[in-house]
Amino acid sequence: MGQDQTKQQIEKGLHLYQSNQTEKALRVWMRVLEKSADPAGRFRVLGCLITAHAEMGRYKDMLKFAVVQIDTARELEDPDFLTESYLNLARSNEKLCEFQKTISYCKTCLNMQGTTVSLQLNGQVSLSMGNAFLGLSIFQKALECFEKALRYAHNNDDKMLECRVCCSLGNFYTQIKDYEKALFFPCKAAELVNDYGKGWSLKYRAMSQYHMAVAYRKLGRLADAMDCCEESMKIALQHGDRPLQALCLLCFADIHRSRRDVQTAFPRYDSSMSIMTEIGNRLGLIQVLLGVSKCWMIQKELDKALESIEKAQELAEGLGNKLGLLKLHCLCERIYRTKEQQRELRDHVVKFHECVEEMELYCGMCGESIGEKNNQLQALPCSHFFHLKCLQTNGTRGCPNCRRLSVKPGYV
């Protein structure tokens, strides 16, 4: 298969894919991969296969094609191709919750400066790295990366990237419980979709609606949460987007749990868990198991709650997800307090405070914890964040956290 024929077949696959005929598109692209003698064409078709498998939640296949794409880029001896293939490798590992590997591959991309494509991809690299740091609950570095990605989006007038970063920032602020910002950013993403997204994939609309649903639920606006989640789920089902279906099912379950309708919540959690397990979203599984534990606690089935917590703890330790561990210690503390088991209670109180210290989840001004309840937060240019009221009351001539760190003995 020559260069022109390769190009035609790639376009044919793209047309089928955009018409929701995904399996047919995959067959066309696989044929190109087998028969094409054009390395640049093979590189492009591998990019199509990586994107398609990402959207279907087939992350192990996504990783397999990303590895082949790196070999093709090396064969082409083109630094632009190599940068792009390392980004795809980073993204594949991000989807599989291999966050340390993601960060390592992102750093490789950023070190390949001087290529024309690297300047265009740096924003996407920063976004992927930010998502990985967030998965590890390293909040300051995550925020730093998201802000860099946002700067690249603004400088290059890249509205799609801006939309994706806004969704990640919504997730970031949901985790540290500033629910006003957790809603603001996905609403901004939805605005970008309405204003610029006429020719975009519907996944951008679905993604912003899902993150809005999560924020609305946290704010107790359950009817709004349900409306947004239903719209997101409708698009996810139309497009066969399994990862988003799993997240929407989790959100539906959480909404029912917030209404204390445990019997409706349980089957939604089960369906979400099934897809999360199938696609390998271990971070999502932790969230599902947390929700299931809380349902058992509502029903006063404390031993069953502890069983779910134990499974979630194993996953959180494996991933290095410190916020997940903190939440689990918090639930255990409540359970053992009810059971009046003092030794276990003390153990989890100690571990909870160790997690808070490790993640620096406290305000450097008032010393109170961050992420315990809904609070307005404000980040300084160094990406350390504080209670907004503390900054307004005390002002600052620089970051108190940075000052403290700089005088720690042996601090590197």
Secondary structure, 3 states (H helix, E strand, C coil): CCHHHHHHHHHHHHHHHHCCCHHHHHHHHHHHHHHCCCHHHHHHHHHHHHHHHHHHCCHHHHHHHHHHHHHHHHHHCCHHHHHHHHHHHHHHHHHCCCHHHHHHHHHHHHHCCCCHHHHHHHHHHHHHHHHHHHHCCCHHHHHHHHHHHHHHHHHCCCHHHHHHHHHHHHHHHHHCCCHHHHHHHHHHHHHHHHHHHHHCCCHHHHHHHHHHHHHHHHCCCHHHHHHHHHHHHHHHHHCCCHHHHHHHHHHHHHHHHHCCCHHHHHHHHHHHHHHHHHHCCHHHHHHHHHHHHHHHHHCCCHHHHHHHHHHHHHHHHHHCCHHHHHHHHHHHHHHHHHHCCHHHHHHHHHHHHHHHHHHCCECCCCCCECCCCCCCEEECCCCCEEEHHHHHHHCCCCCHHHHHHHCCCCCC
